[in-house]
Amino acid sequence: MSRTLLIVHHTPSPHCQEMFEAVLSGATDPEIEGVDVVRRAALTVSPVEMLEADGYVLGTPANLGYMSGAMKHAFDCAYYQLLDISRGRPFGVYLHGNEGTEGAERAIDGITAGLGWVKAAETVVVAGKPTKADVEACWNLGATVAAQLMG
């Protein structure tokens, strides 16, 4: 039986795009079997897609110290449908911000804790242009969450 990893992202900049592509590459590594990777922009993901997923990677810029409005919108549309049904599902987060990402991290941690999701890997936080190590961390994030869905 195949499992589904849903990557919900808001990717408004080249830096966010580079991080997203690295996460996607890690999640779709050929060594990871039995995991379908679905990617949706935060403004277009539906509550049904979030309900049908077995795990999540969330990617957002930190705008004015908070997650993007698009990511907040995705949670606003699906939170109560996900509540209780999605407990225990693994997730990971990557954030891009030039400064002050703590508010975005705190907000996502609060929402995912309320949902009862389980953090599968440490949050990847990147300021400015992603370095080679940042891109590798994003690849590892995607691969780690996807690998937890195998089996």
Backbone hydrogen bonds in HBPLUS format (Angstrom, degrees):
<---DONOR---> <-ACCEPTOR-->    atom                        ^
c    i                          cat <-CA-CA->   ^        H-A-AA   ^      H-
h    n   atom  resd res      DA  || num        DHA   H-A  angle D-A-AA Bond
n    s   type  num  typ     dist DA aas  dist angle  dist       angle   num
A0003-ARG N   A0034-GLY O   2.89 MM  31  6.24 164.3  1.92 151.2 154.0     1
A0036-ASP N   A0003-ARG O   2.72 MM  33  6.06 165.2  1.74 170.8 169.7     2
A0054-ASP N   A0004-THR O   2.78 MM  50  5.23 160.6  1.82 142.0 148.8     3
A0005-LEU N   A0036-ASP O   2.83 MM  31  6.14 163.4  1.86 159.1 164.3     4
A0038-VAL N   A0005-LEU O   2.84 MM  33  6.14 169.0  1.85 166.1 169.8     5
A0006-LEU N   A0055-GLY O   2.97 MM  49  6.26 171.9  1.98 147.1 147.0     6
A0057-VAL N   A0006-LEU O   2.96 MM  51  6.37 149.3  2.05 146.8 148.4     7
A0007-ILE N   A0038-VAL O   2.74 MM  31  6.14 166.3  1.76 163.2 168.1     8
A0040-ARG N   A0007-ILE O   2.86 MM  33  6.20 165.4  1.88 167.6 168.0     9
A0008-VAL N   A0057-VAL O   2.86 MM  49  6.25 149.6  1.96 163.2 172.7    10
A0059-GLY N   A0008-VAL O   2.90 MM  51  6.33 156.0  1.95 154.1 159.0    11
A0009-HIS N   A0040-ARG O   3.06 MM  31  6.47 159.3  2.10 154.0 160.2    12
A0042-ALA N   A0009-HIS O   2.72 MM  33  5.21 149.2  1.81 141.8 141.8    13
A0010-HIS N   A0059-GLY O   2.89 MM  49  6.21 142.3  2.04 144.4 156.3    14
A0017-GLN N   A0013-SER O   2.92 MM   4  6.16 153.5  1.99 150.8 159.3    15
A0018-GLU N   A0014-PRO O   2.95 MM   4  6.16 154.2  2.02 145.2 150.9    16
A0019-MET N   A0015-HIS O   3.12 MM   4  6.41 156.8  2.18 146.5 152.4    17
A0020-PHE N   A0016-CYS O   2.87 MM   4  6.07 162.4  1.90 150.8 156.0    18
A0021-GLU N   A0017-GLN O   2.90 MM   4  6.09 166.5  1.92 154.0 157.0    19
A0022-ALA N   A0018-GLU O   3.13 MM   4  6.32 149.1  2.23 139.8 147.6    20
A0023-VAL N   A0019-MET O   2.99 MM   4  6.29 160.1  2.03 153.8 158.9    21
A0024-LEU N   A0020-PHE O   2.90 MM   4  6.14 166.2  1.92 157.6 161.4    22
A0025-SER N   A0021-GLU O   2.93 MM   4  6.04 153.8  2.00 140.2 147.6    23
A0026-GLY N   A0022-ALA O   3.01 MM   4  6.23 160.0  2.05 149.6 154.2    24
A0027-ALA N   A0023-VAL O   2.92 MM   4  6.14 159.8  1.96 151.9 157.9    25
A0028-THR N   A0024-LEU O   3.00 MM   4  6.10 138.4  2.18 144.0 154.1    26
A0029-ASP N   A0026-GLY O   3.34 MM   3  5.26 164.4  2.36 106.7 106.7    27
A0032-ILE N   A0029-ASP O   2.94 MM   3  5.64 163.1  1.97 125.0 130.5    28
A0044-THR N   A0041-ALA O   2.88 MM   3  5.39 156.0  1.94 117.1 125.1    29
A0045-VAL N   A0041-ALA O   3.02 MM   4  6.10 133.6  2.24 160.3 173.8    30
A0050-MET N   A0046-SER O   3.08 MM   4  6.47 155.7  2.14 151.2 158.2    31
A0051-LEU N   A0047-PRO O   2.84 MM   4  6.09 151.5  1.92 148.0 156.3    32
A0052-GLU N   A0048-VAL O   2.90 MM   4  6.09 152.4  1.98 151.3 158.2    33
A0056-TYR N   A0090-PRO O   3.02 MM  34  6.50 151.7  2.10 142.9 151.9    34
A0092-GLY N   A0056-TYR O   2.95 MM  36  6.43 132.2  2.19 135.1 149.6    35
A0058-LEU N   A0092-GLY O   2.85 MM  34  6.25 160.8  1.89 150.5 154.5    36
A0094-TYR N   A0058-LEU O   2.88 MM  36  6.37 153.1  1.95 158.3 164.7    37
A0060-THR N   A0094-TYR O   3.12 MM  34  6.67 154.2  2.19 157.4 163.8    38
A0096-HIS N   A0060-THR O   3.13 MM  36  6.52 148.2  2.24 135.5 142.0    39
A0062-ALA N   A0096-HIS O   2.71 MM  34  5.95 148.6  1.81 149.5 151.2    40
A0063-ASN N   A0066-TYR O   2.65 MM   3  5.24 138.8  1.82 172.1 162.8    41
A0066-TYR N   A0063-ASN O   3.02 MM   3  5.24 151.8  2.10 107.3 115.9    42
A0072-LYS N   A0068-SER O   3.07 MM   4  6.40 164.5  2.10 152.7 157.2    43
A0073-HIS N   A0069-GLY O   2.83 MM   4  5.98 152.2  1.90 144.2 152.1    44
A0074-ALA N   A0070-ALA O   3.05 MM   4  6.36 152.1  2.13 144.4 151.1    45
A0075-PHE N   A0071-MET O   3.15 MM   4  6.52 159.3  2.19 151.6 155.8    46
A0076-ASP N   A0072-LYS O   2.81 MM   4  6.06 157.5  1.86 151.3 158.8    47
A0077-CYS N   A0073-HIS O   2.97 MM   4  6.16 152.3  2.05 152.2 157.8    48
A0078-ALA N   A0075-PHE O   3.19 MM   3  5.23 131.2  2.44  97.1 109.9    49
A0079-TYR N   A0075-PHE O   2.78 MM   4  5.24 146.1  1.90 158.2 158.2    50
A0081-GLN N   A0078-ALA O   3.12 MM   3  5.38 121.0  2.49 106.2 121.3    51
A0082-LEU N   A0078-ALA O   2.94 MM   4  6.05 151.0  2.02 160.2 169.7    52
A0082-LEU N   A0079-TYR O   3.09 MM   3  5.19 120.9  2.46  97.2 111.9    53
A0083-LEU N   A0079-TYR O   2.90 MM   4  6.05 139.6  2.07 149.9 162.0    54
A0086-SER N   A0082-LEU O   2.97 MM   4  5.41 158.7  2.02 166.2 159.2    55
A0089-ARG N   A0086-SER O   3.23 MM   3  5.95 155.7  2.30 146.0 145.5    56
A0088-GLY N   A0116-GLY O   2.75 MM  28  5.77 174.0  1.75 134.6 136.0    57
A0118-VAL N   A0089-ARG O   2.83 MM  29  5.80 163.9  1.86 138.0 143.4    58
A0091-PHE N   A0118-VAL O   2.96 MM  27  6.14 137.3  2.14 151.2 151.2    59
A0120-ALA N   A0091-PHE O   2.79 MM  29  5.47 175.4  1.79 158.2 159.7    60
A0124-VAL N   A0093-VAL O   3.02 MM  31  6.42 162.4  2.05 151.2 153.1    61
A0095-LEU N   A0124-VAL O   2.75 MM  29  6.17 160.7  1.79 166.2 172.9    62
A0126-VAL N   A0095-LEU O   2.94 MM  31  6.26 157.0  1.99 152.0 159.2    63
A0097-GLY N   A0126-VAL O   2.93 MM  29  6.36 160.8  1.97 159.9 166.0    64
A0104-ALA N   A0101-THR O   3.09 MM   3  5.35 118.1  2.49 103.8 118.4    65
A0105-GLU N   A0101-THR O   2.98 MM   4  6.30 163.9  2.01 159.8 164.8    66
A0106-ARG N   A0102-GLU O   2.87 MM   4  6.02 164.2  1.90 151.2 155.7    67
A0107-ALA N   A0103-GLY O   2.95 MM   4  6.08 157.8  2.00 144.4 150.3    68
A0108-ILE N   A0104-ALA O   3.01 MM   4  6.20 170.9  2.02 154.7 156.8    69
A0109-ASP N   A0105-GLU O   2.86 MM   4  5.96 161.5  1.89 151.5 157.6    70
A0110-GLY N   A0106-ARG O   2.92 MM   4  6.06 151.7  2.00 143.1 150.6    71
A0111-ILE N   A0107-ALA O   2.98 MM   4  6.25 161.6  2.02 152.9 157.1    72
A0112-THR N   A0108-ILE O   2.93 MM   4  6.02 172.9  1.93 155.5 157.9    73
A0113-ALA N   A0109-ASP O   2.93 MM   4  5.90 146.3  2.04 138.1 147.6    74
A0114-GLY N   A0110-GLY O   3.01 MM   4  6.15 155.0  2.08 141.5 148.2    75
A0115-LEU N   A0111-ILE O   3.03 MM   4  6.35 141.7  2.18 142.8 153.6    76
A0116-GLY N   A0112-THR O   2.99 MM   4  6.11 119.1  2.37 130.7 146.1    77
A0117-TRP N   A0112-THR O   2.98 MM   5  5.38 153.4  2.06 160.4 159.2    78
A0116-GLY N   A0113-ALA O   2.98 MM   3  4.88 138.0  2.16  94.4 107.2    79
A0135-VAL N   A0131-THR O   2.99 MM   4  6.30 161.7  2.03 154.6 158.4    80
A0136-GLU N   A0132-LYS O   2.98 MM   4  6.21 155.1  2.04 145.3 152.6    81
A0137-ALA N   A0133-ALA O   2.89 MM   4  6.11 150.2  1.98 142.0 150.3    82
A0138-CYS N   A0134-ASP O   2.96 MM   4  6.29 149.9  2.05 146.9 155.0    83
A0139-TRP N   A0135-VAL O   2.95 MM   4  6.25 156.1  2.01 147.4 154.0    84
A0140-ASN N   A0136-GLU O   2.87 MM   4  6.13 163.9  1.90 151.8 156.0    85
A0141-LEU N   A0137-ALA O   2.92 MM   4  6.10 145.8  2.04 139.9 149.5    86
A0142-GLY N   A0138-CYS O   3.07 MM   4  6.38 165.9  2.09 155.2 156.3    87
A0143-ALA N   A0139-TRP O   2.97 MM   4  6.21 165.3  1.99 154.9 159.4    88
A0144-THR N   A0140-ASN O   2.81 MM   4  5.82 157.4  1.86 147.0 153.4    89
A0145-VAL N   A0141-LEU O   3.09 MM   4  6.29 172.5  2.10 156.5 157.4    90
A0146-ALA N   A0142-GLY O   3.10 MM   4  6.14 163.9  2.12 146.2 151.3    91
A0147-ALA N   A0143-ALA O   2.81 MM   4  5.86 158.5  1.86 146.9 153.6    92
A0148-GLN N   A0144-THR O   3.11 MM   4  6.32 143.9  2.25 142.2 150.8    93
A0149-LEU N   A0146-ALA O   2.97 MM   3  5.36 148.9  2.07 108.3 118.1    94
A0150-MET N   A0147-ALA O   3.13 MM   3  5.26 152.8  2.21 102.9 111.0    95
